[in-house]
Amino acid sequence: MKPVQILRPLAVWLMRLAAALFVLLAYWETFTLFNLQNVTFYVSAIFLVFTLLLFIGGFLRSHRLTVLSALVLVLVTGYHSFLILKSGLDYNFGVYVVLGSIFVYFLAHGNPRY
């Protein structure tokens, strides 16, 4: 059975939207507390800013913004996953593995043109 190539652009945008929705729901409250003394504020800010840049990068012709945003997001997701892993393997770790996989896809592919 052949893959449905016509759905590829939709899949790419769904990954961008899913990542943005997850990051917004997971980090918005921490970000709005604006506690400059807490490392989680900075992690939240990085996730929010670079996920927004990843989304905006999808509208641009150049790959630079998408790849740079994805690189930062892969690194921050890895850091956050490492912190979660200290408490053991659970669904939170699995969620960050999936999220990191999405960011690695954009790091490797940039803005695919169809």
N, C-alpha and C positions, 0 to 999 in steps of 0.2 A: 504494500500500500504506500502510495506516494504522499509526502507531506503537502499540506494545503498552503502553498506559497503566498497566496493572496492575503492570508491572515497575518503574515509576518510584521507589517507595519503596525497593525493593531496590537500585536503581542508586545512590541517594543514600547509603545505608548502605555499599555496596561502595566508594564513593569515600572515605568517612570511614575505613573499615577499611584500604584500600590506602594512604592517606596516613599513617595511624598506623603501619602495618607498615613502610613505607619509612623513615620518620623513626626508628623504633625500631632498625631494622637498620643504618641509616647513621650514627646519632649516639650510640648507647648507649655504645660503647666509648670514644669521645672524652670523653663526659660522665663516665664512671666514673674516668677518669684524674685528674679534679679538679685540673687545672692552671690556677690562677687568673691566671697570667701570660700565657696564650695566648688570643687572640681566638676561636679555634675552640671553646674550652670554652663561652664565652658564647653563640655561635651555636648550639651543640648544645643548651645549656640552654633557649634561647628556642624552638627547634624542638620539643623534647620537651614542655615545659610547655604551649605554646599548641596543639600538636596534641592533647594530652590534653584541654585545655579545649574544643577544637573537637568532639571526640568526645563529651564530657560535655554540651555544648550541644545536641546532637541529642536528648537526653532531656527537655530543658526546653521549656516552652511559649513562652517569650520568645525573640526573635531576638538579643538583645543579646550574649550570650556567644559565640554562633556568629559573628556579624558582627565583633565586636572581635577574636576569635582569628584569623579569616580575614584581617582587615586587617593584623595584625602578621605573620602568616605570609606574606602577599603581599610585604610589604616586606622581610622577611628572605630570602625566596626570590629576590627581585630582586637583593638585595645579593650573595647567594651565587652566583647566575647570572652577575652581572657579574664576580666573581672568577674563575669558571670560564672565562668568555669570553676572558679574557686569554691563556689557553693555547691558544685556537683552538676552532673548532666541532667538537664530537664528541658521542658519545652521552650523556655526563654533562650537557652543556648541554641536550640534548633531554629528558632525564629531568626536569630542573628546570623546563623550560617546561611539561611535562605536569603536574607537581606544582603549579606556579604557577597553571595553568588550573583545577585542581580548587579551589584556594583562592579564586580569583576567582569561581568559581561560588557558593561559600558566602558570599562577601562580597556578591554580588548577590542571592542568593535567601534567605539566612538558613536558617530551618527550614521548608521547604515542608510544608504540611498537605494531605493528600489526602482 
